[in-house]
Amino acid sequence: MTIRYYSTNRHVRHVPGITPFTGSVSFKEALLAGQAPDEGLFVPDAIPQLSIGDILSLRDKPYWRAASLVAGAFLSEEFPSAVLEAIVRDAYNYPVPLEAVYPRAFILRLDQGPTASFKDFAARMMARLMSHCRPEGERLNILVATSGDTGSAVGEAYKGVRGIDVTILYPADEVSLMQKKQLDTIGGNVRAISVDGKFDDCQNLVKEAFADRELARFNLSSANSINFGRILPQIVYYIYAYAQLAGRGEEVIFSVPSGNFGDALGCEYARRMGLPVARLIMPTNENSEFPIYLETGKYTKVSPSRACISNAMNVGHPSNLARFFELYGGTVDRAGVVHRYPDLQEMRRYIFSVSVSDEETRQTIKSVYERYRVILEQHGAVGWAGLEAYQKKTGDSKLAICLETAHPAKFPEEIKSLLGIDPELPESMKDLARRQGSAIALTSDFKAFKNYLQTHLKIRE
């Protein structure tokens, strides 16, 4: 089955400056383009199916086997199987622990990669796919907006990759000191820009750059979750976790702390591929646009986005909401304008969402440690609080898996303040204090950003 990719904006009409892209492209074309020409997001025109037998055959197998299964289902028509296997073997050379909290409730720890963040999973596979697809002799210029962990994961994944340069934008006052240190000191072919604004400002700068015809000559692409190449690898860990824990055909609940919605979207695709997901829980922080939408049926973005201690989730209009709306029959554009509402009842059937305050987040970190001696950082705590809210409301006692998306050592001040302990540094962070580097400071004005790109980007090797 050859899968093609079309734009979520195909049903947008009568919007000044936007001509709907009604065609389709290959995965390789979508990967290198990042965003569709009409500023929509690429989505597959078909979703491949996996059998329960295929999934359960992964029990006790290394993680890369699960990645090979999912990648093959989507990409076998465009990549030789030997190439895909080499890519996933190289990308996933670190552990993926499943930590029992109490019977039938687990933490999926996605914090053991090179930057101690779940973003490593998507970035490492995507970098290797892009390197394989890059036109010979040409440079690719990757633009990345990050609210915390995406930038460092992408930067480390692409560092030293031939023919690819990376520019990372982050909100100056909304990343932790550890995150800033990681971002500023990658170096080499990776540049960090500190933006005087919010994450949404960074995201809008990137999207404006993609839409600017004068910048097209620089072969711009994205490693944000606006690129489907970031979404595909995020399907894998749901398949992997289920295979390790579930009985044949057993239904499972996943709780996914949600900011830009790419992580949760991986679970939605996994369910549609055949994974028995009874409910996808998508707790947000105080940026509550999505839970309010599920409750009321009306969508209004949060602008400006609210600064919370779960900083990687400070998103007032999630990019991947466009893909969720598309999957359920709706259309929303990058500005947050709804052109067609999705099937709300069907969404409510499969998705539960709740807004978790900073105070609730801190209380969750303390209570989980006191009760179970499990250390969660603030993003994982939002996920756990969402799971508890869902269980309290529904009484559902199915097998539950909550994602921990960053290592607690990335937020030592918060953990020390709440628990009185210093979280042990993972191996990937032990050399951070010795690294040197600084970011370039810019405002959120697009003209200044465009001038920077025109001055610094290269077109050919």
N, C-alpha and C positions, 0 to 999 in steps of 0.2 A: 504494500500500500504506500503510494507516494503522497505525502502530506504537504499541502501548500499553506501559506500564511497570508491572511488578509487583515485589513485595518478595522479596529473597533469603531472608527468614525465613518464607516461605510453608509450609515443611515443619517448622518448629519446633513442638514440642508439649510441653505440660505444664511450661512454664517460668513460675514465679510472676511475675505482673505483665506478662506478654507475651501478647497475643492476636494470633495470626497474621493479617496483612492479606492476604486472599485475593482482593481485587479488583484493578483496574488503573486507571491514570490516563493522561492525555495527557502529552506532553513538557512542555508549559507548566505543568501541575500539578506534575509531578515537579521541574521546575526551581525553582519557587517554594517547594515544600515542603522540598527538600533531602534529608531523610531520610524513609523510609516511616514510617507511624504505629506500626508494631510494632518500630521501631528497626533494621529491615533497610535495605538499599540498593536503590534502584530499578534495574531492568535491563530492557532492551527485550525484548518477546516475539517479535521477529523481527529478523534482521540483514540489511539490504539488501545486494545484490550489485553489484559493479563489475566490468566486463570489463577484460581486459588492454588492450584498445584505448582504453577510457576513461582508464585510468591513464597509458598511454604518451603520450596526447595532451597531457599536461601538461608534457612535456619542453620546457625553455627558456621556459616560461610563468611569470609571476609567482606567488608563493606563494598569493595570495588565490584564484587559480583552483582550486588543489587544495582549499582550504577551502570554496569554493563547491560543488565536486563532492560532497564528503563531507556538508556540511550539507544540500544538496538531497536526497541519498539518504535521510537520516533525517527531515528536517523539512518536505519539500515540501507535505505535507498540512495543516500547521499555520501555515506562514509563506508569504506571497507571495514568489516568486523575486526580485523587485526589492528586497524588504526584506532577504532573506538576502545578496544581493550587496552592498547598501550596508553591512551589518554587517561582512562579512569584508573589504571594501575598506578600511574605516575601521580595523579591528582590526590589519591586517597591513601596516604601512607601513614596515617595516624589513627588512634583509637576512637571509637564512637560508643561511649559507655551508656548503658541503661541502668539507672540507679533506682532501686526499690525504695519507696518512701514508706508505704504500708501495703498489705496485700492488695493486689490489683490496681495499684497506683504507682506510676513510675515517672522518673525524670529522664528525658532524653537529653543527654549533655552534649551539646554541639559546640563545646568550648575548648576542644583539644587540638585545634589546628594551628597553623603558623601565627595567627594573630588572635587566638583565643576567642573567636567569634564564629557564629553559624555562617557568617558571610564567606568564610573560607571555602565552604562546600561548593557554593555556586561559582565563586571567582576563580578557583583553581581549575575546574573543569572548563569553564568558559574561556579562560586565557589560552588553554591548550587547543581548544577548538578553533579559536580565532587565529592562532599562529598557523594552524594547518590550512586555513581558508584565505589567508592574506595574499593579495595579488603580488607576485614576484616583483621586487624592485620598488614597490610603493610603501609609504609609511601610513599606518593607521594612527589616528589621534583619538584616544579614548577620553571622553569627558564624563566625570562622575560627580554627582551631588551626594553628599553623605551627611547623615544626622549623627554619626558616631562611628559605627563599625564597618560600614560598607567600604569607605575610602581606604582604610589601612589594609583590609582584606584584598581589595582589588589591586592596590599598589604593590603589595608583596607578591601577589599572584603574577603580575605582569612585569615585575622588576627584572631587568636584564633580557626580556623577551625581544628578540631581534625584530626591528622594523615597526615597533609599536611604542608610542609615547602616551603617557597618562597625565591628565590634569584633574586634580581633585579639589572640589569646592566644599568647604564646611562652614557652618555658622560660628563666628568667632567666640561667642559667649555661651554656646550650648553644647560643647563637648567637654568630657572630663579631662583632667590634666594628663592622665595616662593615654587617653585617645588622641589628644593633641600631640603628645610626644611621638606616638606611633606614626601619625600622619605627617608631621613635619620632618621626620628624619629618615624617610624611605630613600630619597635621593635617586641618583642615576637618571633613568628615563621617566621618573615620576616626580611631578611638581605639585605642591600643595598651595591652595589659595584660601586664605582666611577672609570670609565675607562678613562685612558689617551688616548683619541681618539674620533672618530666620532660615531654617532648612528649606521652607517653601520658596524663599528668594533664591537660594542656590539651585533648587530644582527648576525654577522658572528660567534662570539664566542658561542652564543647559538646554532646556527645550527651545528657548529663543534662538540659541546658537544653531541647533539642528534645522530650524525653520528659515534661517538666514541664507539666502542664495549666494551671497558673496563669500560665505565660509565653506560652501560645498566643496571647493577645490582641495580642502585640507583632509578629505576622507574621514570625516567625523563619525564616530560611533560611540555607543554607550555601554557601560558595564553596570549601570543601574538596573533595577528590576523593570524599567521600561523596556529592556531588551529581553526577548524571550529566551535568549541564551542563558540568562540568569535564572529563569523560572524552571527550566527543564531539570537542572541538577537538584532543585529543591523538592522535586517529587520523590527523589530517591529515599530520603531518610524516613519517610512515612512507610514506604514499602519495607525497608530494612527493619524498622522497629516492630512493625506488625509481625513479620516473619519470625523474629526472635521470641516474641511473647505470647502470641495468640494461638488458640486452638483453631482447627480447620473450620473456616466460615464464621468464626466468632466475631461479633461486632465490637468496635472499639470507639472510644471518644478521644479526640486530640484537642488539647488546649494550646493555642498558638498566640503568644503576645504579638499584637498587631500594630504596625505603624504605617508603612507604605504598602502593606498587604501582599507583598511578593511571597513571603514565607507561607502564609495561610493559603495563597493561591496554589502552591505546590500540593497541599493537602486536598484541595478541591479537585485538582486534576487527578490525583491518585485515586480518589473516590470514583471519579468518572472512568478511570481505567479498570475498575473492578475491585478496589480495596474496600472491605466492608466497614466503612466509616459511618457510624450511626449519627454522630453529630460533630461538627467542627465548631469549636468554641474560639471566638475571636475577641478577646478582651483588649480594649484600648486603655490608654491613660486618660487624662482629662481632656484630650482631643476627642470629643465624644460624638463626632458627626455620624459615624456608622451605627452605633447602638441607638441613637435617636432616630435614624432613618428606619431601622428595623421595627422600632416601636411605633412610629407615627406614619410611616409611608412617604414622608417628605424629606428630601435631601437638601441640606444646607451646609456648605463647607465651613470650617472654623478658620477665620482669617482676622488677624494673624494667628498662627498656631500658638498653642499654649506651651510654655516652657515647664517641663516636669522633670523629676529626677530620673525617670526612664527616658533619657534624652534621645535615644535612637528611634523613639516612637513619637517624637514631637512633630506630627504631620497633620495638617488641617484639612488636606484634600489628598487622599492616597492615590498615587498614580494607578495602581493595579485595581482600584475600584472599577475602572473602565472595563477591565477583563472580567471581573465578577458580574458586572451589569450585562455584558455581552453573553456570558454563559447562561444567564437567566432571562435573556430576551430583551435587554434594555441597552441604552446608549447614554453615556455621560462623557463630556469632553474634558480636556486638560484644565480648563478654567473652572470646572465644577458645575457647568450648565447641563442639566438633564434634558436630553432630546427625546428620550422614550424611557419610561420607567419599566424595570424588570418585573417578573412575576414575584411579587412580595410574599405570597403564601408559600410558594415553593422555596424561596430563600429561607423563610422562617422554619421550614420543615427540616432543613439540613444545617442551618447556621444559627448559633446563639452568640450574642455579643453584649458586653456590659462595660461601662466606664469605671475605671479603678482610680481613685484619688491618690495623691502622694501619701497622705496619711494612711490609707488602707494598704498601700504598697509597703510602707515601713512596718506596719503592724504584721503583715504577712511574712516579711523577712524574719522578724523576731519570733513569731509563733511557730513557724516551720522549723527554725533552729531549736527552739525550746522543746518542742514536742518530738521531733524526729532526728535532731542533730544533723540536719541537712542545710547547707549554706546555699542560699539563692541570692543573686544580685537583683537589682530592681526590675529588670525586664522579665526575668524568669518569675519573679514574685507577682508581677501583673498577670502572667499566665496562670500561676497557681491560684491567685485570688479569683480569677475568672472561672476556673474549674470548680472551686468551692461554691461560688455563687450559683453556678449551673446545677450542681448536685443538690444544694439546699433548695432550689426552686423546683426541681423535677424529681428528686429522690432517685435518680438514675445511678445504678451501681455497676455499670459495665466497666470492663477493662479501660483504664484511663492513662493516657500518656501526655505529660506536660513538657513542653520544650523549654530548656534553659539555653538562651541564645548567646550568652557572653560569660566569660569567666569572672567570678566575684573579685579577683585580683585587679580587674580593670577599674574597679570602683572602691579602692581601699578606704577612702575617707568615710564613705557611707557605711560600709561594713563595720569599720572600727567604731563609728559612732553608735551604731545600733546593737552590735553584738559584743563589742569590747575585745575583738580579736583581729589580728592581721591575717587576711587570707594568704595562703602560700602561693607564691608566684609559679605559674606553669613554666615549663622549660622555654617556651617561645618568648617569654617576656623577661627572662633573667638578664639579658644584655641591654635592655632598653635604656638604663641610666647612662650607659657609656656612649650612646648614639648622639650625633650632632646634626643640627639642621634647623631651618626656620621657614615659615610660610611667607608667601607674598600677600600683602593686605590690599583688599579692594572693597569698594562699596558695592551695593546691589544694583548699580546703574549698568544697564546692558552695554552702552556705548564704551564704557571703560573696559568691560570684560572682552568685548569684540576687539578693541584695539590691542589688548594684551595677546589675544589669540593670533591676530594677524602679524604681530611682531615676533612671536616666539615659536609658532608651529612650523613644522617642516612637511614638505609634500613627498619627497623621495628619500630613499636611503642615502 
